[in-house]
Amino acid sequence: VLDSLDVVLAQEVERFNKLLVQVKKTLSMLQMAIKGEVVMSLELDLMYSALLSNQVPAIWTKVSYLSTKPLASWMEDLHLRIAFFRSWIEDGHPNTFWMSGFFFPQGFMTGLLQNFARKYLIPIDTLTYSFKVTKKFQRQEVETPPTDGCYIDGLYMDGARWDAEREYIADSRLG
């Protein structure tokens, strides 16, 4: 049986590889331009200025996932994303999926529906999503995946918070 999440993984890896190739190629070109071995194009000059300003160069954001992080944090995040997908490749499906680590989370969600539809021979267009917040807030606490669906982590709220004691969305704490 075809696992749709394996297709999602392959697509995500393809996107990350495209980004990494772009980063490596442009850094190499910039290094050669700084040495005077090639002409410093406008694109490389803009990249150099972005790097000096701790910003992700536009030449990378064109092939990157959405992010508003400064360059240093973006690089840390990129390493974490690569580690997540490398672990998935080497160790198999994780017990929890880092939702915000995906380039295209919608593809992941569709893959989940496809797996469920195939398993239970249900038309995919009759399915909907449901969710439940668990009492486990660290991915290391999840020892096994669920029978159906998945556990996800990496979700964030802006202007609100999850009240674990009362189990509902509450106003943000001051500060």
Secondary structure, DSSP 8 states (H G I E B T S, - for coil): ---HHHHHHHHHHHHHHHHHHHHHHHHHHHHHHHHTSS---HHHHHHHHHHHTT---HHHHTTS------HHHHHHHHHHHHHHHHHHHHH-S-SEEEGGG-S-HHHHHHHHHHHHHHHHT--GGG--------S--SGGG--S--SSS-EEE----SSEEEETTTTEEEE----
